[in-house]
Amino acid sequence: MSQNKAHQIVAEARRSKEEREKGYREQALKLFPWICGRCAREFDHKNLRELTVHHTDHNHDNNPADGSNWELLCLYCHDNEHQRYEEQTRYGSKGGAESKGPQATFSPFADLKSMLQKSK
């Protein structure tokens, strides 16, 4: 390989690196510790590809340089967050106790105290 060709390859690699560093993922990885914001799993160079940048407002075009719309999440927590967001969008609630969907009305232990007293 000629010396000139080697210099071209190195120069192209540097330009590519600089372009990548302009992206929000690279910016977020510089700003935040490599830890999932939900499950606290720690990451290093070997498994960093499993750490994602989540847009907290779900708008991928909102990328402030201070990182205020980003959080680092592992693949699993990121999937979970997007699933919860889809359910909220589709059904109008976040689920759980504050859910406005149909509630269970049967209480299997409602009369437990009297049943226990009868068995004595």
C-alpha positions in Angstrom: 0.0 0.0 0.0 1.4 3.4 -0.9 2.1 6.0 1.7 -0.5 8.4 0.1 -3.2 5.7 0.2 -2.6 5.1 3.9 -2.8 8.8 4.7 -6.1 9.0 2.7 -7.5 6.0 4.8 -6.5 7.6 8.1 -7.9 11.0 7.1 -11.2 9.4 6.0 -11.4 7.5 9.3 -10.9 10.7 11.3 -13.6 12.5 9.3 -16.0 9.7 9.9 -15.3 9.8 13.6 -15.8 13.5 13.7 -19.2 13.1 11.9 -20.3 10.4 14.3 -19.4 12.5 17.3 -21.8 15.2 16.1 -24.7 12.7 16.5 -26.8 12.7 19.6 -25.7 9.2 20.7 -22.1 10.1 20.8 -22.9 13.4 22.5 -25.0 11.6 25.1 -22.3 9.0 25.7 -19.9 11.8 26.5 -22.3 13.7 28.8 -23.7 10.8 30.9 -22.2 7.9 32.8 -22.6 4.6 30.9 -25.3 3.3 33.2 -28.9 2.5 32.4 -31.2 5.1 33.9 -33.8 2.5 34.8 -32.1 -0.7 35.9 -28.7 0.8 36.8 -26.8 -1.8 34.7 -23.3 -0.6 34.0 -21.7 -0.7 30.6 -18.1 -0.7 29.3 -16.6 -0.6 25.8 -17.4 -4.4 25.3 -21.1 -4.0 25.7 -21.7 -0.3 24.9 -23.7 -1.2 21.8 -26.5 -2.4 24.2 -26.8 1.1 25.7 -29.3 3.3 23.8 -30.2 7.0 23.9 -33.9 7.5 24.8 -35.6 10.8 24.0 -37.7 11.5 27.0 -40.3 13.5 25.1 -40.3 10.8 22.3 -39.4 13.4 19.7 -36.2 12.2 17.9 -35.8 15.7 16.4 -35.5 17.4 19.8 -31.8 17.1 20.5 -30.6 19.9 22.7 -26.8 19.9 23.2 -27.1 19.9 27.0 -28.8 16.4 26.8 -31.9 17.5 28.6 -34.1 15.4 26.3 -32.0 12.3 26.6 -31.4 9.4 29.0 -29.3 6.4 28.5 -31.3 3.1 28.7 -30.3 -0.5 28.1 -32.0 -2.2 25.2 -34.5 -3.9 27.5 -35.5 -0.8 29.4 -35.7 1.2 26.2 -38.1 -1.4 24.7 -40.1 -1.4 27.8 -40.3 2.4 27.8 -41.5 2.5 24.2 -44.1 -0.2 24.9 -45.5 1.7 27.8 -45.6 4.9 25.7 -47.5 3.0 22.9 -50.0 1.7 25.5 -50.5 5.2 26.8 -51.0 6.5 23.4 -53.4 3.7 22.4 -55.4 3.4 25.6 -55.0 6.8 27.1 -53.4 5.8 30.4 -50.1 4.6 31.8 -51.7 1.5 33.3 -51.3 0.5 36.9 -53.4 2.0 39.7 -54.1 5.2 37.8 -55.6 3.3 34.8 -59.1 4.3 33.9 -59.8 1.0 32.1 -62.2 -1.6 33.5 -61.5 -2.4 37.1 -61.9 -5.8 38.8 -64.9 -5.8 41.1 -64.6 -9.3 42.7 -62.8 -9.4 46.0 -62.0 -13.0 46.9 -60.9 -12.1 50.4 -63.7 -9.7 51.3 -65.4 -12.1 53.7 -62.2 -13.8 54.9 -62.5 -12.7 58.5 -66.0 -14.1 59.0 -65.0 -17.4 57.2 -62.0 -17.8 59.5 -64.2 -17.2 62.6 -66.7 -19.8 61.4 -64.0 -22.5 61.1 -62.9 -22.0 64.7 
